[in-house]
């Protein structure tokens, strides 16, 4: 992480001093894309140029889409003159890593307190459930759960505590409602066990906010606390969740600081994060936080306070990160608690690990995935999972059956059942751009060329960009079905390709003189940015056109080829139509892609360059035509220099 962020060092840049606040304003390219990832409270070092050996340490007071607001010692303000130049170095915040180390150390030092049976579950450690399974009736808060056998079964087993002390797992393939099921289980526990104390966690804020919002539908506000990190701005939180979040109104000097960037702002006044004392925390029956922020509760000495701990999106977090809320907070004595529930999908993207050394030693495997590899959570001789320990959800409420077909076969034992609303999932089945009506999948073969530019190690493919734009134009020209920018997602594995696509979208919007309003607001990003997301239409640009680079991609965990989890996430984001643009010769070297290519070809959805060696000249004419259109849009390879970027593998700060 230090090496990564070091690539973003800025040379010979200027800062503006705000005389009202005493803060320096620094423009940072790529800030909105977490390149670099900077949060409030982080440290930044600046050196006046020419470098004279003096380096000033500053703290980030606020982060906008393009600027940082930095506070420094008054000595820098006194010597500052307008337009003077600086060298700026960014740093990493080790708080999350420190909390992970503390959690692992605690778990090792307190193995006698029962956590070992949670982290390394075994059938012989099983204890009697809270309630008799067959005699427990459920009246669900959500009627949909009552009509879904798998979801109902999972909730029932969690409420009864059939797996204790082993965690209970909700195995939720794409679109099957694992978060929905988890929320129902939390509501049931809250209602049935009046002495229960529940901790609800997720790796990132967006998922934690979603859980808190859904819980508020049936749990009183005064019983819930959404615990946020110091770096979280009040304005980033939905109003409904704000009402149960740990913020206080500030005034005077503090208020002026808040207004100029220390915290978010609301109509009720200036708001700043406040951590409640131990007594207040104990009165809250449900606390929702990220995994990292749950470490604050450990610091507050809420030892063995929580009877139930629920972790959503558990497949995305490292094992030490998942241990943060378990080590020291769980009631491991099992008298009236000790229930841990993890929800996620081990077939989707796991933790994002930047160090190959750490990855080689298993840090890239989540706790959920490790559990699923154990005999206790594996299929028995009957081919079924033991419902006392794990439930696999099988009804997918997201995608058209044809979109679901290949992932279902490759990753989910052909058990998924398409349950998406028929009208919604078939919206594009008669779209004029489909090679075959009724089959909402397209593979457009492009025998293009991947390129690099400047100092960037990332790749782009101009031919795929242009073909993608042609599809977008056709989509927006169609009067039925009508589509909006927010209905479309564009996935590509390389950052440079995402930049080129965004440039093309902006150029297209300008060329159409506002006819295609907000065209540039279509979401474009990596698979990691689409994890947990969904769109009516997904367009995938795979970029690679030469198999000579596939070994490089595999070594550095890049691209789509030979990366089954990334493939799985990419092709399961679409609800009604999936369009893939790529080189079939390269993609067919991967078993998953070959299955999808074959399925689309047999379904009548293949167009573009030939799958065989025939008609190559015709294909080259098509590429030349695309090249001319691309150049007309003024997005040539040598037009934009982005400077040095840190490859294409994503890593995101948790707080």
N, C-alpha and C positions, 0 to 999 in steps of 0.2 A: 504493500500500500504506500509506503514511503517512496519507493521507486516510481510508482505510478504518478503520484501527485507532484513529484519532482519535475516531471515532463511539462507541467503547466507553469513553470516559473516564467514570469514576465520580465522582459529586458527593455530598459529605456522607455518606461511608461510614465505618464504624469498622473497626479492626483489633485483633486480640487478640495480646498479647505472650506467647509461651511462655517462661516463666522458665527452663525446663530447657535450652533450646537457644539462647535469645536471638533466635529467629526470630519474625517477625510473621506471623500467619495472616489472610489476606484472602479472604472469600467473594466469588466472581465469578459472577454468573448467566450461563449459556450456555457455561461453560468446557468442558463435556463435548462440545459441538458445535463447538468451535474458534471460538467467537464470544465473545471474541477468541481468536485462536490464540496461545498463550503456551507457551514451552518453557523447560526449565531452562537457566540461563545468560543469559536475556533480562534486560534492564533495565526497571525500573519507577520512575516518579517520583511522589513523594507530597508534598503540600503541606498542612501543618496548617491547620485552619480556626478562626477566620477567617484568610484568607490574609494573611500578613505579609511576603511577599516571599521566604520561606525555602522551598526545595525540596530534598528529600532523594532521592538516587539509591540504589535498592536493586537487588539481584540475586535472581532466582528460583532458589531451592534445590530446590524440588519442586513438582510439579503433580498434584493429585488431580482427581476428577470435579467437585468444587465449590470447592476452595480452592487458593490459592497460598501457599507458604511463602517469605517474603521476608527477606533479610538486609540490614541498614542499618548505617550508622556508629553507634557507641555514643552519640553525642550525641542521636539520636532516642530511643533507649531511656531515656536519663536524663530527658528532658523529657516522656516519654509518661505519660499518666494514663488510667485505664480509661474507655472510652466516648468518648474524644475523637474528633473527626471529621476526615476527610481528603478531599482531592481527589486522585484517582489517575489518572495518565496512563500509557498503554501505549506501547511503541515497537516498531519492527521491527528485526530482526537482519539486517544487510546482508551477512553472510558468504557466502551463496549467490550474491548479486549480484556481490560482489567476485571470487569464484572464476570466475564466468562472464566477467567483464571480463578477468581474467588469462588465461583460456584463449583468448579471441578475440585478445587482444594477442599471445600467444605464437604462435598460428597465423599471424598476419600477419607477425610478425618472423622466422619460420623457414620460410618457404615453400620454401626450397631443400632442406629435409630430407625432402620427400616427402609431407607431410600434405596438401598442396594436391591431390594426385592422389586422396586419400581423400575429401576434402570436396567436390571438384568432379570426379567421375570421368568418364573418357572411354574409349571402346573402344580407341583407339590406344595407350593407356598399358598395356594388358594385358601381363602377364608370364607365363612358364610356371608351371603349377601345381606344388604340392608333389609330387603323385602322379599317375600316369596314370589317368584316370577309368575307362576300360573295363577296366583290370586290377586294380581295387581291389574287394576283397570285404569286406563288413561282416557281422560277427556282432553284432547289436544287444543291448544290455543289456535293453532292453524289447522283448519279442516283438511287441507291438502295432505298433511302428514298422516291423518287417519286413513286416507285413501291410498297411501303408498306403503305397501307391506314392509319394504326394506327400511324406510325411514322410521316407521312405527316400531319395528323390531329393535332398531338401534336405540331409540329413545327409551324403550321399555327396559332394555338391559342396562343402560346407563343409570336410570333411576333406581333400579334394584341393586346395582353394584355387583353384577355377576362375575366380573373379572378380578376384583380386588384380591391382593394389592397390585396385581398387574394392571397396566393402563388398558383402557378400552379404545379401540381404533375404529374410526369411521373412514372407510376406504371410498373416496369419492371421485370417480372418473369425471371428465369434463361435463359440466352442465347438469349434474345429477342432484344438486342441492345439498351439498355437505354442510355449508355454512347455515343454511335454512334448518337442517336437522339439528345441528349443534345448538342453535338458538332455542329451538323447541325443548331440547333436553335441559338447557340451563333454566328455562322458565319452569319446567316441571320440578326440578330439584329445589328451586327457590320456593315454590308453593308447597311442596310436600314435606320438606325438612326445614322447619322454622328456625332451627339453631344452626343452619348451614351458613358457611361463609365461602363465597365463590370468587375465584380469581379467573378472569378471562383474558387470554393473551393472543397476540398474532405478531408475526415478524415486523410488520410495517403499519404505520399510522392509518392508512386508508382502510385496511382490513379491520383494525381495531375500532375505528369510527363506525364502520358498517355494522359490526356486532352490537356496539352500544346503542345505535339508533334503533335497531330491531328489538332489542331488549326493552327499550323504553315504551314500546307499544303495549306492554302488559305488566311491567314492573314499575313501582312508584319511583319518582325522581329522587326522593330523599333516601332511597335505598341503594342508589347507584352512584359511583364515582368514576369518571373517565380521567385517569391519571396521565397527564402529558409531561413531556420533557421540557426543560428550560428553553430549549432551542425552538420550540413550536410556537408559531404565531397564532394568536387568538383568531385572527381573520381567516385562517386556513381551515377552520372547523365549521361544520354545518351548524346552523343556529340551534337545532334540536339537541345536538350533542354539547354545544357550548354551555347549555343550562346546567349540565351535570359535570362540567370540567373544572379542574383545579386552577381557577384564575380568580384574582381579586382586583378590585378597582383601586387605582393609585392616583395620587394627586400631588400638587406642588412640584418640587424638583424632580421627583420620580416620574410624575406625569409628563413633564417636558422631555425627559429622556425617552419615555415610551413613545411619545408622538414622533420623535425623530429616529425611531428604529429599534428600541429595545424590546418592544413587544407589539402585538397586534392592537387594533383599535375597533371598538364597537360603538353603536349608537348610545349605549348605556354609559359610556365613559371609557377611559383608558384601562386596559386590562393587562395584568402581568401574572405569570405563573407563580403559584404558591403551593408549597407542600404542606398538607395538613399534619397536625401532630398525631401521635400514636393513638390517643383516645378517640379522635375524630375518625381515623382510619378504621378502628375496630367497630365503630357503629355502622359502617357501610357494609351491607351484606353482599354486594356485588361490586367488585373493582375491575375495571377494564383498562388494559395498558398494552404497550408493546412488550416483547420479551425483555428488551434491554431496560426499559423504564421500570419493569417489575423489580429490578435490583434496588430501587429506592425503598421498596417495602422491606427488603432484607436489611437494608441500612437502618430502617425505622424499628428494627427488632420485633417484627411480627412473627416470632418463632412459632412454627406449627399452628398458625392461625387459620389457615384455609382448609376446609374439609373437602372441597372440590376444586380442581384446577382444569380448565378447558383451554386447549391450544388449537387455534384454527390455522390453516395454511402451514401445517407443521412440516411439510415436505420441503419448504423453502429455507429453513433455518439450519444452521450447523448444530451438531449435537451439543457442544458446550453452551451455545446460545439458548437452546431449549431447556437446559438444566438450570439456567438462572432463576426462573420462578419456582423450580422444584426443590432446590437446595436451600433449606432453612425455612420455607414458607408452608410446605405441605404438612398436614397432620398425619405423620407417618405411623402414629401409634394405633391407627385403624379402629379405635373404639367407636367413633362417630363420624369417620371420614376416611380420608386416604384414597379418594377416587380421582384418578387422572384420566382425561379423555383427550385424544389427539385426532384431528381430522385433517385429511390431505390425500394426495395421490402420489405414490412413489414412482409412477410412470411419467410424471411431468417434471419440469426443471427442479433440480435440487438446489442446495446452497451455492452461492456464487463465490468461488474461491480464486483468489488472484495468484497464490503461490503454488507452483507445481510441486514443490516439496511437501506442502501441507496436503495437497490433493492426492499425491501418491501414497500418503500415510492415512488416508481415509477420512480427512476432515470434510471432504465433499459429500459424504453420505450423511443424510439427516437421521435423527433418532427414529423418525417414523419408518424410514426405509430399512434401518437396521432391525427394528422390530419385525417388519414384514418378511425379513429373511430368516427369522427364527421359527422353529418347529411349532411353537405355541400359536403363532399367527398365520401359519401356512395352511394350505388345503390338506385335509385328511385323506384317508384312503378312499373315501366316498367322493372325493373331488370337491367337497364343500368346505367353507370356512367354519370354524367353531363359533356359533353365534354368541357364546358367553364372552368372547374376547374381541371379535371383529365382525363388522357388517360391511359388505360391499354393496354400495348403491348401484343400481343397474338401469334406472329409468332416466334417460337423458332428455332434459326439457329445453335444449338449446338448438340442435341442428337438424337439418333435413336428413333423412335416412341415408341418402347417397353420400353425403359429406361424412357421415359417421361410419360408413362401411369399412374402410381400410383401417383406421385407428382401432375400431372395434375388433377386427380380426387380428391385427398385429400386436395389440397391447392388452386387450380386455377379454380374451378368451371367447370372443363372439357372444358375450352375455348382455351387452348394452341393448336397451330397447328404446327406440325413438318415440318420445312422448311430447315433442314440441307441438305447439298449436299449429294445426294443419294450414290454416290460412296464412299465418306468419311465415312458416318455413317454405311455402310454395309460392311466395310473392314473385320470385324471378324465374319461375319454371317456364314462362312463356316470353321471356325477354328476347327481343329481336337479335341480340348479340350471341345467343347460345348456338353452338354448332348443332345441337340436337335438343329440341323442345322437350321439357319434362325432366331433363338431366342437368341440374344446376352446377356442374363442374366443368371448368375449362383448363386444359393445359396448352399453353401457347409456346411451342418450341422456338427458341431463338438461338441460333448458332453465332452468338456475338463475341465480344472480346472484353475481358476484364482489364482494368487499367489502374494505375496509381498516379498521384501527382504531388509535386512539391516534396516535402519531407514526411508526408503522411504515409504510414504503413498500411492504411486501409485501402479497400478496393471498391471500384464502381464499374458499372457496365452500361454505357450510354444507350446501347441498342435496346436493352430491357427497359430503361427509363422511358424511351420514346414509345415503345409498345404499350407500356402501362398507361401513358398519357392518352393514347388512342382509345383504350378501353374506358377511361374516365370520361372522355368527351362523349363517347357513345352512351354511357350510362346517364349522363346529365342531359343529353338531348332527348332521351326517351321520356314521353309523357306518361306512360304507364308501364311499370309502376314508377311513381315519383320517388326520387331519392334525394336525401339531404347529405351534406358533407359529414355530419356526425354519424351517419349510418355506415360509413366506409372506414376500413382500417387497412393500412399498407405495411406489410412486414418484410423486412430485409435483414440479413445477418451482418451487414457491414455498415459502419457509421458513415463512410463516405458516400455510399449509395443512398442512404437516407437524406444526406445533405443535397445530393443531386436531384432527388425526387422532389424535395421541398422547393428547390430553386425552380424546377420545371412547373410546379403547381403555382408558384407566384407569377411566373412568366405567362402561364396560361390564363390566369385571372386578369392580368393586365391586357393581354391580347384580345380578350373577350369584352373588354371595357365595362366590367362590372356585371355583365350578363350572368356570369357564374360567380355570384357573390359568396364570399367566405370559402372559396375553393381551396385556398391555402391552409385552411383550418382542419383539413382531413388529418387524422392521426397517423403519423409515420414513425416507425421505430423498430427496434429489435424485438426478437421473441420475448426477451426478458421484460420488456416494457408492456407486452400484451398478456403476460401471465395473469390469469384471473379475469381478463377482459373478454368482451365479445362484441361483434359488429354484424349488421345485416349482411354486408359484403366484405370479404377479405380478399385482398390482392397480395400475392407473395412474389417478390423478386429475388431469385436465388443467387444471381450474379455470376457464379463460377461457370467458366466455359472451357477450362483446361484441367484435366485430371492430374497434371503434374503438381498442382498446389494442394491436392487433397491431403497428402501426408502432413504438410505444414499446418493445415486447418485442424487436423485431428490432434496433432501435438499440442497446439495452443488452444484447443477447445473452441474453435471458431466455426462459423458456417453451419449449413444444414446437413451436409453429407456425412454419413457415418456418425451421426449424433442423434440417436433415436428419440431421446426426450425432447430435444429442440424441435425435431420433426413433428412429434406428437402434439406439442403445444401449438405450433404454427398452424397445422391443418384442422385443429378443433376449435378455432376462434370464430369461424363463420357460422351464422345462423341459417342463411338462405341461399348464398352463392359463394363459391370459392373459385378464384382465378389464379392460376400459377403460371409464371413466366420464367422460363429457364432453359438450360441446355439438356435435352434428354439423354445425350450420350454420356454426359458427366453424371447426372443424377441417377441413371440406371445402374451405376456401379454400387449403389447403396440398396440393400434389400428392401427397406421400407419405401423408398422412392420408387423402386422398380414395381412394387405391388400397386402403388398409387397410379403410376404411369399406365400400367397394364389395365387397371380398372377403368381409368378415364378413357383410354383408347377403345376398349371394348364397349364402353357406354356411349361412344360417339362424341366425346368432348375434346378430342385432340385436334389441334390446328397448328399451323406454323411450319417450321423446318421439318424435313422428312425424318422419320425415325430410322430410315435406312440410308444407304449411300446414294440412292437414286435422286435425280432431280436437284443436284447440288447447285448447278448454275442458276436455276430459278430461285433457289434460296439466297444466293449471293446478290441477285438483283433486288430481292426484297430488303436485304440488309443495306444496300446502297441507298434505296429509297428512304429507309429509316434514318440513315446518316444525314441525308439532305434535310429532312424535317427537323432533326435534332439541332443541326447547325443554324437553321432558321430561327430556332427558339433561343439562340445565343447562350447556350450552356455547354460550350466546348470545354474540353478537358483542361486547357491552360488558362481559363478565364478566372478561376477562383483559387487562391492559395490559402488554405486553412491553417498552415503552420503545422507543427508537430502534434499529432494526436496519439493517445495511448491505445493503439490497436483497436479492437472491436469488442473485446470481452467486457461485459458490463459488471461493475460492482457499485452497490448503492449503500450509502450511509443509513443506518437503522434509525438514527435520531437526528 
